[in-house]
Amino acid sequence: LKGRGFNLENTRLTDPRRVKKLIAVLAISFCWCYLTGEWQHDQKKR
């Protein structure tokens, strides 16, 4: 999460629970986007 784009260290989040929730939401969002892309790819093959 460091480097280009997200810059987690600059978010000023200090509560570990909030950081944990943020990372959980990002992980769920990534999985949803990935699975949606896989589904669309499978639909185009048919």
PQR file with spaces between the fields and no chain letter, atoms N, CA, C, O and H, PARSE charges and radii, in Angstrom:
ATOM       1  N    LEU     1       0.816   -1.205    0.000 -0.4000 1.5000
ATOM       2  CA   LEU     1       0.000    0.000    0.000 -0.0000 2.0000
ATOM       3  C    LEU     1       0.853    1.260    0.000  0.5500 1.7000
ATOM       4  O    LEU     1       0.329    2.373   -0.043 -0.5500 1.4000
ATOM       5  N    LYS     2       2.136    1.086    0.047 -0.4000 1.5000
ATOM       6  CA   LYS     2       3.008    2.250   -0.023 -0.0000 2.0000
ATOM       7  C    LYS     2       3.373    2.501   -1.482  0.5500 1.7000
ATOM       8  O    LYS     2       3.141    1.662   -2.353 -0.5500 1.4000
ATOM       9  H    LYS     2       2.562    0.182    0.082  0.4000 1.0000
ATOM      10  N    GLY     3       3.931    3.641   -1.719 -0.4000 1.5000
ATOM      11  CA   GLY     3       4.393    3.924   -3.066 -0.0000 2.0000
ATOM      12  C    GLY     3       3.392    4.739   -3.850  0.5500 1.7000
ATOM      13  O    GLY     3       2.738    5.627   -3.304 -0.5500 1.4000
ATOM      14  H    GLY     3       4.120    4.323   -1.012  0.4000 1.0000
ATOM      15  N    ARG     4       3.276    4.447   -5.092 -0.4000 1.5000
ATOM      16  CA   ARG     4       2.419    5.229   -5.991 -0.0000 2.0000
ATOM      17  C    ARG     4       0.951    5.070   -5.654  0.5500 1.7000
ATOM      18  O    ARG     4       0.461    3.954   -5.480 -0.5500 1.4000
ATOM      19  H    ARG     4       3.807    3.725   -5.535  0.4000 1.0000
ATOM      20  N    GLY     5       0.263    6.173   -5.564 -0.4000 1.5000
ATOM      21  CA   GLY     5      -1.190    6.114   -5.471 -0.0000 2.0000
ATOM      22  C    GLY     5      -1.796    6.206   -4.101  0.5500 1.7000
ATOM      23  O    GLY     5      -2.341    7.252   -3.748 -0.5500 1.4000
ATOM      24  H    GLY     5       0.661    7.080   -5.705  0.4000 1.0000
ATOM      25  N    PHE     6      -1.726    5.151   -3.305 -0.4000 1.5000
ATOM      26  CA   PHE     6      -2.546    5.103   -2.096 -0.0000 2.0000
ATOM      27  C    PHE     6      -1.969    5.891   -0.933  0.5500 1.7000
ATOM      28  O    PHE     6      -2.722    6.585   -0.250 -0.5500 1.4000
ATOM      29  H    PHE     6      -1.284    4.301   -3.591  0.4000 1.0000
ATOM      30  N    ASN     7      -0.685    5.818   -0.676 -0.4000 1.5000
ATOM      31  CA   ASN     7      -0.008    6.561    0.391 -0.0000 2.0000
ATOM      32  C    ASN     7      -0.706    6.434    1.733  0.5500 1.7000
ATOM      33  O    ASN     7      -1.120    7.435    2.318 -0.5500 1.4000
ATOM      34  H    ASN     7      -0.073    5.254   -1.231  0.4000 1.0000
ATOM      35  N    LEU     8      -0.836    5.226    2.216 -0.4000 1.5000
ATOM      36  CA   LEU     8      -1.499    4.963    3.493 -0.0000 2.0000
ATOM      37  C    LEU     8      -0.867    5.743    4.637  0.5500 1.7000
ATOM      38  O    LEU     8      -1.565    6.165    5.559 -0.5500 1.4000
ATOM      39  H    LEU     8      -0.499    4.413    1.741  0.4000 1.0000
ATOM      40  N    GLU     9       0.454    5.940    4.586 -0.4000 1.5000
ATOM      41  CA   GLU     9       1.129    6.652    5.669 -0.0000 2.0000
ATOM      42  C    GLU     9       0.717    8.123    5.761  0.5500 1.7000
ATOM      43  O    GLU     9       0.950    8.761    6.788 -0.5500 1.4000
ATOM      44  H    GLU     9       1.021    5.598    3.837  0.4000 1.0000
ATOM      45  N    ASN    10       0.114    8.665    4.715 -0.4000 1.5000
ATOM      46  CA   ASN    10      -0.309   10.072    4.718 -0.0000 2.0000
ATOM      47  C    ASN    10      -1.786   10.258    5.049  0.5500 1.7000
ATOM      48  O    ASN    10      -2.290   11.376    4.943 -0.5500 1.4000
ATOM      49  H    ASN    10      -0.075    8.147    3.881  0.4000 1.0000
ATOM      50  N    THR    11      -2.489    9.215    5.441 -0.4000 1.5000
ATOM      51  CA   THR    11      -3.930    9.323    5.690 -0.0000 2.0000
ATOM      52  C    THR    11      -4.264    9.879    7.064  0.5500 1.7000
ATOM      53  O    THR    11      -5.418   10.224    7.318 -0.5500 1.4000
ATOM      54  H    THR    11      -2.079    8.306    5.527  0.4000 1.0000
ATOM      55  N    ARG    12      -3.298    9.973    7.945 -0.4000 1.5000
ATOM      56  CA   ARG    12      -3.481   10.460    9.318 -0.0000 2.0000
ATOM      57  C    ARG    12      -4.397    9.559   10.138  0.5500 1.7000
ATOM      58  O    ARG    12      -4.958   10.003   11.140 -0.5500 1.4000
ATOM      59  H    ARG    12      -2.361    9.693    7.739  0.4000 1.0000
ATOM      60  N    LEU    13      -4.556    8.313    9.734 -0.4000 1.5000
ATOM      61  CA   LEU    13      -5.308    7.347   10.533 -0.0000 2.0000
ATOM      62  C    LEU    13      -4.385    6.814   11.620  0.5500 1.7000
ATOM      63  O    LEU    13      -3.317    6.277   11.328 -0.5500 1.4000
ATOM      64  H    LEU    13      -4.100    7.952    8.920  0.4000 1.0000
ATOM      65  N    THR    14      -4.798    6.962   12.864 -0.4000 1.5000
ATOM      66  CA   THR    14      -3.953    6.503   13.969 -0.0000 2.0000
ATOM      67  C    THR    14      -4.580    5.345   14.730  0.5500 1.7000
ATOM      68  O    THR    14      -3.880    4.615   15.432 -0.5500 1.4000
ATOM      69  H    THR    14      -5.666    7.398   13.102  0.4000 1.0000
ATOM      70  N    ASP    15      -5.879    5.169   14.603 -0.4000 1.5000
ATOM      71  CA   ASP    15      -6.571    4.086   15.298 -0.0000 2.0000
ATOM      72  C    ASP    15      -6.387    2.791   14.506  0.5500 1.7000
ATOM      73  O    ASP    15      -6.844    2.703   13.367 -0.5500 1.4000
ATOM      74  H    ASP    15      -6.448    5.762   14.033  0.4000 1.0000
ATOM      75  N    PRO    16      -5.733    1.793   15.081 -0.5600 1.5000
ATOM      76  CA   PRO    16      -5.487    0.543   14.354  0.2800 2.0000
ATOM      77  C    PRO    16      -6.766   -0.133   13.864  0.5500 1.7000
ATOM      78  O    PRO    16      -6.752   -0.805   12.832 -0.5500 1.4000
ATOM      79  N    ARG    17      -7.862    0.037   14.586 -0.4000 1.5000
ATOM      80  CA   ARG    17      -9.120   -0.580   14.145 -0.0000 2.0000
ATOM      81  C    ARG    17      -9.612    0.046   12.850  0.5500 1.7000
ATOM      82  O    ARG    17     -10.146   -0.647   11.985 -0.5500 1.4000
ATOM      83  H    ARG    17      -7.874    0.583   15.424  0.4000 1.0000
ATOM      84  N    ARG    18      -9.433    1.345   12.716 -0.4000 1.5000
ATOM      85  CA   ARG    18      -9.870    2.018   11.483 -0.0000 2.0000
ATOM      86  C    ARG    18      -9.001    1.612   10.297  0.5500 1.7000
ATOM      87  O    ARG    18      -9.500    1.414    9.189 -0.5500 1.4000
ATOM      88  H    ARG    18      -8.999    1.908   13.419  0.4000 1.0000
ATOM      89  N    VAL    19      -7.706    1.491   10.539 -0.4000 1.5000
ATOM      90  CA   VAL    19      -6.803    1.040    9.474 -0.0000 2.0000
ATOM      91  C    VAL    19      -7.178   -0.379    9.056  0.5500 1.7000
ATOM      92  O    VAL    19      -7.192   -0.695    7.866 -0.5500 1.4000
ATOM      93  H    VAL    19      -7.301    1.652   11.440  0.4000 1.0000
ATOM      94  N    LYS    20      -7.479   -1.225   10.028 -0.4000 1.5000
ATOM      95  CA   LYS    20      -7.877   -2.608    9.744 -0.0000 2.0000
ATOM      96  C    LYS    20      -9.157   -2.644    8.913  0.5500 1.7000
ATOM      97  O    LYS    20      -9.263   -3.429    7.970 -0.5500 1.4000
ATOM      98  H    LYS    20      -7.467   -0.968   10.994  0.4000 1.0000
ATOM      99  N    LYS    21     -10.130   -1.796    9.258 -0.4000 1.5000
ATOM     100  CA   LYS    21     -11.382   -1.732    8.489 -0.0000 2.0000
ATOM     101  C    LYS    21     -11.126   -1.239    7.072  0.5500 1.7000
ATOM     102  O    LYS    21     -11.706   -1.753    6.116 -0.5500 1.4000
ATOM     103  H    LYS    21     -10.044   -1.158   10.024  0.4000 1.0000
ATOM     104  N    LEU    22     -10.251   -0.237    6.938 -0.4000 1.5000
ATOM     105  CA   LEU    22      -9.932    0.299    5.619 -0.0000 2.0000
ATOM     106  C    LEU    22      -9.311   -0.778    4.736  0.5500 1.7000
ATOM     107  O    LEU    22      -9.687   -0.920    3.573 -0.5500 1.4000
ATOM     108  H    LEU    22      -9.780    0.180    7.715  0.4000 1.0000
ATOM     109  N    ILE    23      -8.372   -1.527    5.277 -0.4000 1.5000
ATOM     110  CA   ILE    23      -7.727   -2.587    4.505 -0.0000 2.0000
ATOM     111  C    ILE    23      -8.724   -3.692    4.170  0.5500 1.7000
ATOM     112  O    ILE    23      -8.670   -4.266    3.082 -0.5500 1.4000
ATOM     113  H    ILE    23      -8.066   -1.411    6.222  0.4000 1.0000
ATOM     114  N    ALA    24      -9.637   -3.996    5.097 -0.4000 1.5000
ATOM     115  CA   ALA    24     -10.660   -5.015    4.833 -0.0000 2.0000
ATOM     116  C    ALA    24     -11.574   -4.581    3.692  0.5500 1.7000
ATOM     117  O    ALA    24     -11.899   -5.382    2.815 -0.5500 1.4000
ATOM     118  H    ALA    24      -9.681   -3.530    5.981  0.4000 1.0000
ATOM     119  N    VAL    25     -11.985   -3.322    3.702 -0.4000 1.5000
ATOM     120  CA   VAL    25     -12.845   -2.806    2.629 -0.0000 2.0000
ATOM     121  C    VAL    25     -12.099   -2.846    1.295  0.5500 1.7000
ATOM     122  O    VAL    25     -12.681   -3.204    0.271 -0.5500 1.4000
ATOM     123  H    VAL    25     -11.721   -2.672    4.414  0.4000 1.0000
ATOM     124  N    LEU    26     -10.835   -2.487    1.303 -0.4000 1.5000
ATOM     125  CA   LEU    26     -10.043   -2.548    0.071 -0.0000 2.0000
ATOM     126  C    LEU    26      -9.922   -3.976   -0.446  0.5500 1.7000
ATOM     127  O    LEU    26     -10.019   -4.208   -1.651 -0.5500 1.4000
ATOM     128  H    LEU    26     -10.362   -2.196    2.135  0.4000 1.0000
ATOM     129  N    ALA    27      -9.714   -4.925    0.445 -0.4000 1.5000
ATOM     130  CA   ALA    27      -9.588   -6.328    0.038 -0.0000 2.0000
ATOM     131  C    ALA    27     -10.896   -6.848   -0.545  0.5500 1.7000
ATOM     132  O    ALA    27     -10.892   -7.533   -1.568 -0.5500 1.4000
ATOM     133  H    ALA    27      -9.636   -4.736    1.424  0.4000 1.0000
ATOM     134  N    ILE    28     -12.010   -6.527    0.098 -0.4000 1.5000
ATOM     135  CA   ILE    28     -13.321   -6.960   -0.406 -0.0000 2.0000
ATOM     136  C    ILE    28     -13.596   -6.325   -1.763  0.5500 1.7000
ATOM     137  O    ILE    28     -14.089   -6.990   -2.674 -0.5500 1.4000
ATOM     138  H    ILE    28     -12.014   -5.971    0.929  0.4000 1.0000
ATOM     139  N    SER    29     -13.278   -5.037   -1.899 -0.4000 1.5000
ATOM     140  CA   SER    29     -13.494   -4.342   -3.172 -0.0000 2.0000
ATOM     141  C    SER    29     -12.651   -4.956   -4.283  0.5500 1.7000
ATOM     142  O    SER    29     -13.131   -5.143   -5.401 -0.5500 1.4000
ATOM     143  H    SER    29     -12.877   -4.496   -1.159  0.4000 1.0000
ATOM     144  N    PHE    30     -11.402   -5.266   -3.977 -0.4000 1.5000
ATOM     145  CA   PHE    30     -10.530   -5.884   -4.972 -0.0000 2.0000
ATOM     146  C    PHE    30     -11.081   -7.233   -5.412  0.5500 1.7000
ATOM     147  O    PHE    30     -11.129   -7.531   -6.605 -0.5500 1.4000
ATOM     148  H    PHE    30     -11.011   -5.114   -3.069  0.4000 1.0000
ATOM     149  N    CYS    31     -11.496   -8.049   -4.446 -0.4000 1.5000
ATOM     150  CA   CYS    31     -12.044   -9.373   -4.776 -0.0000 2.0000
ATOM     151  C    CYS    31     -13.297   -9.252   -5.624  0.5500 1.7000
ATOM     152  O    CYS    31     -13.471  -10.000   -6.585 -0.5500 1.4000
ATOM     153  H    CYS    31     -11.458   -7.807   -3.476  0.4000 1.0000
ATOM     154  N    TRP    32     -14.168   -8.322   -5.280 -0.4000 1.5000
ATOM     155  CA   TRP    32     -15.399   -8.125   -6.045 -0.0000 2.0000
ATOM     156  C    TRP    32     -15.071   -7.709   -7.477  0.5500 1.7000
ATOM     157  O    TRP    32     -15.656   -8.232   -8.426 -0.5500 1.4000
ATOM     158  H    TRP    32     -14.027   -7.714   -4.499  0.4000 1.0000
ATOM     159  N    CYS    33     -14.141   -6.771   -7.636 -0.4000 1.5000
ATOM     160  CA   CYS    33     -13.762   -6.326   -8.982 -0.0000 2.0000
ATOM     161  C    CYS    33     -13.139   -7.463   -9.787  0.5500 1.7000
ATOM     162  O    CYS    33     -13.433   -7.623  -10.972 -0.5500 1.4000
ATOM     163  H    CYS    33     -13.666   -6.345   -6.866  0.4000 1.0000
ATOM     164  N    TYR    34     -12.287   -8.243   -9.150 -0.4000 1.5000
ATOM     165  CA   TYR    34     -11.644   -9.368   -9.832 -0.0000 2.0000
ATOM     166  C    TYR    34     -12.675  -10.395  -10.285  0.5500 1.7000
ATOM     167  O    TYR    34     -12.655  -10.841  -11.432 -0.5500 1.4000
ATOM     168  H    TYR    34     -12.049   -8.112   -8.187  0.4000 1.0000
ATOM     169  N    LEU    35     -13.571  -10.765   -9.383 -0.4000 1.5000
ATOM     170  CA   LEU    35     -14.581  -11.770   -9.725 -0.0000 2.0000
ATOM     171  C    LEU    35     -15.550  -11.255  -10.791  0.5500 1.7000
ATOM     172  O    LEU    35     -16.003  -12.026  -11.637 -0.5500 1.4000
ATOM     173  H    LEU    35     -13.588  -10.402   -8.451  0.4000 1.0000
ATOM     174  N    THR    36     -15.869   -9.973  -10.756 -0.4000 1.5000
ATOM     175  CA   THR    36     -16.722   -9.384  -11.787 -0.0000 2.0000
ATOM     176  C    THR    36     -16.029   -9.446  -13.146  0.5500 1.7000
ATOM     177  O    THR    36     -16.661   -9.759  -14.155 -0.5500 1.4000
ATOM     178  H    THR    36     -15.502   -9.347  -10.069  0.4000 1.0000
ATOM     179  N    GLY    37     -14.733   -9.149  -13.170 -0.4000 1.5000
ATOM     180  CA   GLY    37     -13.964   -9.244  -14.410 -0.0000 2.0000
ATOM     181  C    GLY    37     -13.896  -10.664  -14.941  0.5500 1.7000
ATOM     182  O    GLY    37     -14.018  -10.884  -16.146 -0.5500 1.4000
ATOM     183  H    GLY    37     -14.219   -8.896  -12.350  0.4000 1.0000
ATOM     184  N    GLU    38     -13.704  -11.626  -14.056 -0.4000 1.5000
ATOM     185  CA   GLU    38     -13.693  -13.035  -14.465 -0.0000 2.0000
ATOM     186  C    GLU    38     -15.048  -13.434  -15.042  0.5500 1.7000
ATOM     187  O    GLU    38     -15.115  -14.121  -16.061 -0.5500 1.4000
ATOM     188  H    GLU    38     -13.605  -11.447  -13.077  0.4000 1.0000
ATOM     189  N    TRP    39     -16.109  -13.011  -14.399 -0.4000 1.5000
ATOM     190  CA   TRP    39     -17.458  -13.334  -14.872 -0.0000 2.0000
ATOM     191  C    TRP    39     -17.691  -12.725  -16.256  0.5500 1.7000
ATOM     192  O    TRP    39     -18.215  -13.392  -17.148 -0.5500 1.4000
ATOM     193  H    TRP    39     -16.055  -12.453  -13.571  0.4000 1.0000
ATOM     194  N    GLN    40     -17.304  -11.460  -16.434 -0.4000 1.5000
ATOM     195  CA   GLN    40     -17.482  -10.818  -17.739 -0.0000 2.0000
ATOM     196  C    GLN    40     -16.661  -11.524  -18.811  0.5500 1.7000
ATOM     197  O    GLN    40     -17.124  -11.703  -19.937 -0.5500 1.4000
ATOM     198  H    GLN    40     -16.879  -10.918  -15.709  0.4000 1.0000
ATOM     199  N    HIS    41     -15.459  -11.917  -18.464 -0.4000 1.5000
ATOM     200  CA   HIS    41     -14.604  -12.621  -19.419 -0.0000 2.0000
ATOM     201  C    HIS    41     -15.245  -13.946  -19.840  0.5500 1.7000
ATOM     202  O    HIS    41     -15.224  -14.302  -21.018 -0.5500 1.4000
ATOM     203  H    HIS    41     -15.083  -11.771  -17.549  0.4000 1.0000
ATOM     204  N    ASP    42     -15.810  -14.666  -18.885 -0.4000 1.5000
ATOM     205  CA   ASP    42     -16.486  -15.928  -19.196 -0.0000 2.0000
ATOM     206  C    ASP    42     -17.722  -15.701  -20.058  0.5500 1.7000
ATOM     207  O    ASP    42     -18.023  -16.520  -20.927 -0.5500 1.4000
ATOM     208  H    ASP    42     -15.827  -14.377  -17.928  0.4000 1.0000
ATOM     209  N    GLN    43     -18.440  -14.608  -19.835 -0.4000 1.5000
ATOM     210  CA   GLN    43     -19.632  -14.308  -20.617 -0.0000 2.0000
ATOM     211  C    GLN    43     -19.277  -13.996  -22.073  0.5500 1.7000
ATOM     212  O    GLN    43     -20.030  -14.343  -22.983 -0.5500 1.4000
ATOM     213  H    GLN    43     -18.195  -13.943  -19.129  0.4000 1.0000
ATOM     214  N    LYS    44     -18.142  -13.348  -22.295 -0.4000 1.5000
ATOM     215  CA   LYS    44     -17.726  -13.008  -23.657 -0.0000 2.0000
ATOM     216  C    LYS    44     -17.288  -14.241  -24.441  0.5500 1.7000
ATOM     217  O    LYS    44     -17.377  -14.255  -25.669 -0.5500 1.4000
ATOM     218  H    LYS    44     -17.530  -13.066  -21.556  0.4000 1.0000
ATOM     219  N    LYS    45     -16.817  -15.275  -23.749 -0.4000 1.5000
ATOM     220  CA   LYS    45     -16.394  -16.501  -24.429 -0.0000 2.0000
ATOM     221  C    LYS    45     -17.576  -17.254  -25.020  0.5500 1.7000
ATOM     222  O    LYS    45     -17.415  -17.990  -25.993 -0.5500 1.4000
ATOM     223  H    LYS    45     -16.744  -15.264  -22.752  0.4000 1.0000
ATOM     224  N    ARG    46     -18.747  -17.080  -24.451 -0.4000 1.5000
ATOM     225  CA   ARG    46     -19.929  -17.835  -24.897 -0.0000 2.0000
ATOM     226  C    ARG    46     -20.517  -17.289  -26.145  0.5500 1.7000
ATOM     227  O    ARG    46     -21.513  -17.816  -26.641 -0.5500 1.4000
ATOM     228  H    ARG    46     -18.877  -16.482  -23.661  0.4000 1.0000
